[in-house]
């Protein structure tokens, strides 16, 4: 009877150690998840900001190209060909 009780106590102590170890690992994993979420949010914010900047730059480039094309067309229409 005594040895069974001692075995039960040892098993309970081992199980408690296992529980404590797993709880500790859970805390570490939760912290890692929080950090990963923060990094993901920061990266998403950077991506969105960069996408907006790219869209703005593309729009400005298109507008500049249109102005250039209009300017060339105006220059062609104002230049009179010389007849020899």
C-alpha positions as CSV (number, residue, x, y, z in Angstrom):
1,X,0.0,0.0,0.0
2,X,2.8,2.4,0.9
3,X,4.7,1.8,-2.3
4,X,1.5,2.3,-4.4
5,X,1.0,5.6,-2.6
6,X,4.6,6.6,-3.2
7,X,4.4,5.7,-6.9
8,X,1.2,7.7,-7.2
9,X,3.0,10.7,-5.6
10,X,5.9,10.3,-8.0
11,X,3.6,10.0,-11.0
12,X,1.7,13.1,-9.8
13,X,4.9,15.0,-9.4
14,X,6.1,14.0,-12.9
15,X,2.7,14.9,-14.4
16,X,2.8,18.3,-12.6
17,X,6.3,18.9,-14.0
18,X,5.0,18.1,-17.4
19,X,2.1,20.4,-17.0
20,X,4.4,23.2,-15.8
21,X,6.7,22.6,-18.7
22,X,3.9,22.7,-21.2
23,X,2.4,25.8,-19.7
24,X,5.8,27.5,-20.0
25,X,6.0,26.5,-23.6
26,X,2.5,27.8,-24.2
27,X,3.6,31.2,-22.8
28,X,6.6,31.3,-25.1
29,X,4.5,30.4,-28.1
30,X,1.9,33.0,-27.3
31,X,4.7,35.6,-27.0
32,X,6.1,34.5,-30.4
33,X,2.6,34.7,-31.9
34,X,2.2,38.3,-30.6
35,X,5.5,39.3,-32.0
36,X,4.7,37.6,-35.4
37,X,1.4,39.5,-35.5
38,X,3.1,42.8,-34.8
39,X,5.7,42.2,-37.5
40,X,2.9,41.1,-40.0
41,X,0.9,44.2,-39.2
42,X,4.0,46.5,-39.7
43,X,4.8,44.7,-43.0
44,X,1.2,45.0,-44.2
45,X,1.3,48.7,-43.4
46,X,4.5,49.1,-45.3
47,X,3.1,47.2,-48.2
48,X,0.0,49.3,-48.4
49,X,2.0,52.5,-48.1
50,X,4.3,51.4,-50.8
51,X,1.4,50.4,-53.0
52,X,-0.1,53.8,-52.7
53,X,3.2,55.4,-53.5
54,X,3.5,53.2,-56.6
55,X,0.0,54.1,-57.7
56,X,0.8,57.8,-57.3
57,X,4.1,57.5,-59.1
58,X,2.4,55.6,-62.0
59,X,-0.3,58.2,-62.2
60,X,2.4,61.0,-62.3
61,X,4.3,59.1,-65.0
62,X,1.2,58.7,-67.1
63,X,0.4,62.3,-66.8
64,X,3.9,63.3,-67.7
65,X,3.8,61.0,-70.7
66,X,0.5,62.6,-71.8
67,X,1.9,66.1,-71.5
68,X,5.0,65.1,-73.5
69,X,2.9,63.6,-76.2
70,X,0.7,66.8,-76.4
71,X,3.8,68.9,-76.5
72,X,5.3,66.9,-79.3
73,X,2.0,67.1,-81.2
74,X,1.8,70.8,-80.8
75,X,5.4,71.2,-81.9
76,X,4.7,69.2,-85.0
77,X,1.7,71.2,-85.9
78,X,3.5,74.5,-85.4
79,X,6.5,73.6,-87.5
80,X,5.9,74.3,-91.1
81,X,7.7,72.1,-93.6
82,X,10.0,73.9,-95.9
83,X,9.3,73.6,-99.6
84,X,12.3,73.7,-101.9
